[in-house]
Amino acid sequence: MTWKYNVGFVILACILTAHPALAQQRGAAIASEVCASCHGPKGNSPSSAFPNLASQQKDYLAAQLKAFRDHTRADPMAQAFMWGMASQLTDEAIGELAAYYASQKATPEKRPDAKLAKQGRDIFEHGIPDEKVPACITCHGARAEGNGPMPRLADQHPEYLLKQLALFKTQVRAGANSPQMHAVTGGMTFDQMAAVAAYISRPEQLK
């Protein structure tokens, strides 16, 4: 009888652990207790120093958190903040946190300069053929929504996007997706990167 009850408790525990609503609650709790001061309570960061996480691709978030945890993403902000923050996260916690942020609604950024956004749109849609820079939509989608391991860029702080592009260009940022982005940004100027960042920060421009 005892053995049967123990098996029942194990099965019940597995069901509760796997229940989506409970996983969502655990992800929300981690976000609130650990991440909110930099990324906002629901993933809309109050500072351009830190990325917006709301509506981000779940697979991308999970990959980045694991890269922070194992120190394979090594840009300066990663080392200063995220290495320590991610060090105690289990794979399960990472999955729950990524799922929570992916389910949150992103808040649009401020409207950029129209001329700069127009230049950015051309690069986003067509790339820079003379420099062998591919169109951004190839990996990030027609509305910069991302797909799986490819991040959503829409609704992101343009200042944060520009900084990441510069880190890729100088190859200071390493980790998941870095080889592709090192190649993409190698043929871009700072002004071109600023234009792309301005354009994709407001998703309604992508319609």
Secondary structure, DSSP 8 states (H G I E B T S, - for coil): -HHHHHHHHHHHHHHHHH-HHHHHHHHHHHIIIIIHHHH-TTS--SSTTS---TT--HHHHHHHHHHHHTT---SHHIIIIIHHHHTT--HHHHHHHHHHHHTS---------HHHHHHHHHHHHH-BGGGTB--THHHH-TTS--BTTB---TT--HHHHHHHHHHHHTT---STTHHHHHHHHHT--HHHHHHHHHHHTSGGGG-
